[in-house]
């Protein structure tokens, strides 16, 4: 979006530059990517960066409002209600579409949010690699930033305190189901490189009393688990029927980051409770009396608890809505449709839509969530998911950058 750097990048771009980026990032991690990385970073003008950051912070402030929060807590299912819930989610993601206002400015519109981790380690390495690649491109040899929380070192310290807390990393695990098979494996590897935390499947844990133990990677018996960097997506756990050696309702001597209850509380379930210019109106399906006359044109139908666009219907017909049983309608919402701006131009002139994920961290010693990093997704399809963009180039995951003028 910053015309200075977009023009320079597009003028110098070749497929070889993209391949060099992919090869460098893959080699640094030692893994292959199962999701698509985009051909370019997004270049933020300062006014756009600040406008989106302000909106994200204001939305998080509404999420923390005690009256709203009390209503949102009703989303926690009894069978997954985990003891020891903290005052805020230590990880919060605010996904904002780039939309063009009538006066031509780019403004944010909330797509969804989650009280759950994102690619906090991988996006730092993505920034590093893009900076190295662009050092050899005319007009782009600058210091680049993608973090809102100070310098690169400041961000690393903030992320380390949020993930590891006060513990030895050997007693912290990144917990997900069968980590080597997850598409987010590159972030797991980056987390190990940056913070020394291993990715562990919960099925390998051993529970003795209130303590969870994991096999020592060095082969020296068992290590107690003191803190869990929680990456288990509940709908995947439920769908697969995976048996794990503890019950989430048990009192365990372990810290959570984030606490599992935030998966339910700060999610699409929160959308109907927000009131902000950047938030398109959303209502639970169960609260509708008369449905919109033409929902396929005006609304998007979303399940409240899903990831990566699973189950989202961007053109819901009355028949689609009618098929949802009455007892399930409180788990779906209708959100007013917004129109993404094709704000990023490829070297051949096509417009690309941009979604910006504003990533908040809150370590145990911080009083408030801190806007720390961003992740961007580029799309030329109806949605930003893989299935909607598999036949396009200049789509996929990337990071938003701006020149560090300090």
C-alpha positions in Angstrom: 0.0 0.0 0.0 3.0 2.3 0.5 3.5 3.4 -3.1 7.2 4.2 -2.7 8.2 0.6 -1.7 5.5 -1.1 -3.7 6.8 0.5 -6.9 10.4 -0.4 -6.1 9.5 -4.0 -5.1 7.4 -4.6 -8.2 10.1 -3.1 -10.5 12.8 -5.4 -9.1 10.6 -8.5 -8.6 11.4 -11.7 -10.4 10.2 -15.3 -9.7 13.8 -16.0 -8.6 13.4 -13.5 -5.7 10.3 -15.4 -4.5 12.1 -18.8 -4.8 15.0 -17.4 -2.9 12.7 -16.2 -0.1 11.0 -19.6 0.1 14.3 -21.5 0.0 15.9 -19.3 2.6 13.0 -19.5 5.0 12.6 -23.3 4.6 16.4 -23.9 5.0 16.4 -21.8 8.2 13.7 -23.9 9.7 14.5 -27.2 8.1 10.9 -27.9 7.2 8.6 -27.7 4.1 5.6 -25.4 4.2 2.1 -27.0 3.9 0.5 -23.5 3.4 1.3 -20.9 0.8 3.6 -18.0 1.4 2.9 -15.0 -0.6 5.4 -13.5 -3.1 5.6 -10.2 -1.3 5.4 -8.4 2.0 2.8 -5.7 2.5 4.2 -2.2 2.8 2.3 -0.1 5.4 2.2 3.6 5.1 2.4 5.1 8.6 -1.1 6.5 8.6 -2.6 3.1 7.6 -0.5 1.2 10.1 -1.5 3.6 12.9 -5.2 3.6 11.9 -5.4 -0.2 12.0 -3.4 -0.4 15.3 -5.8 2.1 16.9 -8.8 0.1 15.9 -7.3 -3.1 17.1 -6.5 -1.7 20.5 -10.0 -0.2 20.9 -11.6 -3.5 20.0 -9.4 -5.3 22.6 -10.5 -2.7 25.1 -14.1 -3.5 24.4 -13.4 -7.2 24.8 -12.0 -6.5 28.3 -15.1 -4.6 29.3 -16.4 -6.4 32.5 -20.1 -6.3 31.4 -19.4 -7.6 27.9 -16.9 -10.2 29.3 -19.5 -11.6 31.7 -21.9 -12.3 28.8 -19.1 -13.8 26.6 -18.1 -16.2 29.4 -21.4 -18.0 28.8 -19.9 -19.6 25.7 -17.6 -21.9 27.7 -19.0 -25.4 27.5 -19.2 -27.1 30.9 -17.2 -30.2 29.7 -14.2 -27.9 28.7 -14.4 -25.3 31.6 -10.8 -25.3 32.8 -9.9 -24.0 36.3 -7.6 -21.1 36.9 -8.8 -18.8 34.1 -6.8 -15.5 34.1 -8.1 -12.0 33.6 -7.1 -11.7 30.0 -6.0 -14.0 27.2 -2.2 -14.0 26.9 -2.7 -14.3 23.1 -5.3 -12.3 21.2 -5.7 -12.0 17.4 -7.7 -9.3 15.7 -8.2 -9.9 12.0 -9.0 -6.7 10.0 -9.9 -6.5 6.3 -8.5 -3.5 4.4 -11.6 -1.7 3.0 -11.8 1.5 1.0 -13.9 4.3 2.5 -15.9 6.6 0.2 -13.2 9.3 0.6 -10.6 6.8 -0.8 -8.8 6.1 2.4 -8.1 2.5 3.6 -10.0 1.6 6.8 -10.2 -1.5 8.9 -13.2 -3.8 9.2 -13.2 -6.7 11.7 -13.5 -10.1 10.2 -12.9 -12.3 13.2 -10.9 -12.5 16.5 -9.5 -15.3 18.6 -8.2 -15.6 22.2 -5.6 -18.0 20.8 -2.0 -18.0 19.5 -0.9 -17.3 16.0 2.4 -17.5 14.2 4.3 -15.4 16.7 7.7 -16.9 16.1 7.5 -17.6 12.3 6.5 -14.0 11.4 9.6 -12.7 13.1 11.8 -15.0 10.9 9.7 -14.0 7.9 10.6 -10.4 8.6 14.3 -11.3 8.9 14.4 -13.1 5.6 12.4 -10.5 3.7 14.8 -7.8 5.0 17.8 -9.9 3.8 16.2 -10.5 0.4 15.3 -6.8 -0.1 18.8 -5.6 0.8 19.7 -6.6 -2.7 16.7 -4.9 -4.4 17.2 -1.3 -5.5 15.5 1.2 -3.2 14.7 -1.4 -0.5 17.9 -1.8 1.4 16.5 -0.4 4.7 15.9 -1.5 8.2 12.4 -3.0 8.3 10.0 -3.5 11.2 6.9 -5.6 11.6 6.5 -5.2 15.4 4.5 -2.6 17.3 6.1 -3.2 20.7 9.5 -1.6 20.1 12.6 -3.1 18.5 13.2 -6.7 17.4 14.8 -7.4 20.7 11.9 -5.9 22.6 9.5 -8.2 20.7 11.6 -11.2 21.4 11.6 -10.4 25.1 7.9 -9.8 25.2 7.2 -13.1 23.3 9.6 -15.1 25.5 7.9 -13.8 28.7 4.5 -14.7 27.3 5.4 -18.2 26.1 8.0 -19.3 28.7 7.0 -17.1 31.7 9.5 -17.5 34.6 10.3 -21.2 33.8 13.2 -23.1 32.4 12.1 -23.8 28.8 12.6 -27.6 29.4 9.5 -27.4 31.7 7.4 -25.6 29.1 5.7 -27.3 26.2 4.0 -26.1 23.0 1.0 -28.5 23.1 -0.8 -29.5 19.9 -2.2 -32.7 18.4 0.5 -34.7 16.6 2.7 -31.6 16.0 4.7 -32.9 13.0 1.5 -33.2 10.9 0.2 -29.7 11.7 0.4 -27.0 8.9 1.7 -24.7 11.6 4.8 -26.9 12.1 7.1 -24.1 10.8 6.0 -21.9 13.6 6.6 -24.7 16.1 10.2 -25.1 14.8 10.7 -21.3 15.0 9.4 -21.4 18.6 12.0 -24.0 19.5 14.8 -22.0 17.8 13.9 -18.7 19.4 12.6 -19.8 22.8 13.8 -23.4 23.4 10.3 -24.8 23.8 9.5 -28.2 22.3 6.3 -29.1 20.5 4.6 -32.0 22.3 1.4 -34.0 21.6 -0.8 -34.3 24.7 -1.2 -38.0 24.2 2.4 -38.5 25.2 2.0 -36.8 28.6 1.7 -38.7 31.9 -0.4 -37.5 34.7 0.6 -38.3 38.3 -1.6 -36.7 40.8 -1.9 -33.0 39.9 1.4 -33.0 37.9 1.8 -33.6 34.1 5.1 -35.1 33.0 6.7 -35.5 29.6 9.5 -37.7 28.3 12.8 -35.9 28.5 14.1 -35.4 24.9 17.6 -36.2 26.1 16.3 -39.7 27.2 16.8 -39.1 30.9 13.5 -40.1 32.3 10.6 -37.6 32.7 10.4 -33.9 33.1 7.6 -32.1 34.9 5.5 -29.7 32.8 5.1 -26.4 34.5 3.6 -24.3 31.7 1.7 -25.2 28.5 1.8 -23.0 25.4 -1.6 -24.1 24.3 -2.1 -24.7 20.6 -4.8 -27.4 20.8 -7.8 -26.4 18.7 -10.9 -27.8 20.4 -12.9 -28.5 17.3 -10.0 -30.6 16.0 -9.8 -32.4 19.4 -13.5 -33.1 19.3 -13.7 -34.0 15.7 -10.8 -36.6 15.9 -12.0 -38.0 19.3 -8.4 -37.9 20.5 -8.0 -39.4 24.0 -5.7 -37.4 26.3 -4.4 -38.4 29.8 -6.1 -35.6 31.6 -9.5 -33.8 31.9 -9.5 -30.1 31.2 -11.8 -29.7 34.2 -9.2 -31.1 36.6 -7.1 -28.9 39.0 -3.6 -29.4 37.7 -0.3 -27.8 38.9 0.4 -26.2 35.5 0.2 -22.7 34.0 -1.6 -22.1 30.7 -0.7 -19.6 28.0 -3.3 -18.9 26.8 -5.8 -20.4 29.2 -8.1 -22.8 27.2 -11.3 -20.9 28.2 -10.3 -18.0 26.0 -10.7 -20.2 23.0 -14.4 -20.0 23.7 -14.8 -16.5 25.2 -12.8 -14.3 22.7 -13.8 -15.8 19.4 -16.5 -15.1 16.8 -18.8 -15.5 19.8 -17.7 -12.0 20.8 -18.7 -10.3 17.6 -22.4 -9.6 18.6 -21.2 -7.8 21.8 -18.9 -5.3 20.1 -19.8 -1.8 19.1 -17.2 0.0 17.0 -16.9 1.7 13.6 -14.5 -1.1 12.5 -16.9 -3.9 13.5 -19.6 -4.9 10.9 -22.8 -5.7 12.6 -23.1 -9.4 13.7 -25.9 -11.2 15.4 -26.3 -14.7 16.7 -28.6 -16.7 14.4 -30.7 -17.7 17.3 -31.6 -14.0 17.9 -33.1 -13.4 14.5 -36.8 -13.1 14.2 -37.1 -12.3 10.5 -34.1 -13.2 8.4 -32.6 -10.7 5.9 -34.4 -10.9 2.6 -31.3 -11.7 0.6 -28.7 -13.0 2.9 -26.4 -14.3 0.1 -25.9 -10.7 -1.0 -25.7 -8.9 2.4 -24.4 -11.3 5.0 -21.8 -14.0 5.8 -22.8 -17.1 7.8 -20.1 -18.2 10.4 -19.8 -20.9 12.9 -18.6 -19.4 16.2 -15.9 -21.9 17.0 -13.8 -22.8 14.0 -10.4 -21.9 12.5 -9.0 -21.2 9.0 -12.4 -20.3 7.6 -13.9 -23.8 8.2 -17.6 -23.7 7.8 -17.8 -20.1 6.7 -20.5 -19.5 4.0 -20.0 -16.3 2.1 -23.2 -16.6 0.1 -25.7 -18.2 2.5 -29.1 -18.8 1.1 -32.3 -19.0 3.1 -32.2 -22.7 2.6 -28.6 -22.9 4.0 -29.8 -21.1 7.1 -33.0 -23.2 7.4 -30.9 -26.4 7.5 -29.2 -25.3 10.8 -31.2 -27.0 13.6 -32.8 -24.7 16.2 -30.7 -26.1 19.0 -27.5 -25.2 17.1 -28.4 -21.6 16.1 -26.7 -20.0 19.1 -23.4 -21.4 17.7 -23.7 -19.5 14.4 -23.8 -15.8 13.6 -24.8 -13.7 10.6 -22.3 -10.9 10.0 -22.8 -8.0 7.5 -20.8 -8.5 4.4 -17.9 -6.1 3.7 -16.0 -5.5 0.4 -12.3 -5.9 0.6 -10.3 -3.3 -1.4 -7.9 -4.7 -4.0 -5.3 -2.4 -2.5 -2.0 -4.3 -3.3 -0.9 -4.2 -6.9 1.1 -7.0 -8.5 3.8 -6.3 -11.1 1.2 -6.9 -13.8 -1.3 -4.6 -12.3 -3.9 -7.0 -10.7 -5.4 -6.0 -7.4 -5.0 -8.2 -4.4 -7.1 -8.1 -1.2 -5.3 -7.8 2.2 -6.3 -9.0 5.7 -4.2 -7.8 8.6 -3.9 -9.9 11.8 -3.0 -7.7 14.7 -1.3 -9.9 17.3 -1.5 -9.1 21.0 0.6 -10.6 23.8 0.2 -10.3 27.5 3.0 -12.0 29.6 2.3 -12.7 33.3 4.1 -9.5 34.4 2.2 -7.1 32.1 -1.0 -5.3 33.2 -2.6 -5.1 29.7 -2.4 -6.8 26.3 0.4 -5.4 24.1 0.0 -5.0 20.4 3.2 -6.7 19.3 3.3 -8.1 15.7 1.3 -8.5 12.6 0.5 -11.2 10.1 -1.0 -10.5 6.7 -3.0 -12.7 4.3 -3.3 -11.9 0.6 -6.3 -13.2 -1.4 -7.8 -13.0 -4.8 -10.7 -15.3 -4.1 -13.9 -14.9 -2.1 -12.2 -15.8 1.1 -8.6 -15.8 2.4 -8.5 -19.6 2.9 -6.4 -22.0 0.8 -9.3 -23.5 -1.0 -10.4 -20.1 -2.3 -7.0 -19.2 -3.6 -5.4 -22.4 -4.9 -5.4 -21.3 -8.5 -3.8 -17.9 -7.9 -0.4 -16.4 -7.4 0.4 -13.4 -5.2 -1.8 -14.9 -2.4 -1.1 -16.5 1.0 0.6 -15.7 4.2 3.0 -12.8 4.6 3.9 -9.9 6.9 3.3 -6.2 6.9 6.5 -4.1 7.0 7.4 -0.4 7.3 10.8 1.3 7.1 12.4 1.9 10.5 13.5 5.5 10.1 15.1 5.6 13.6 
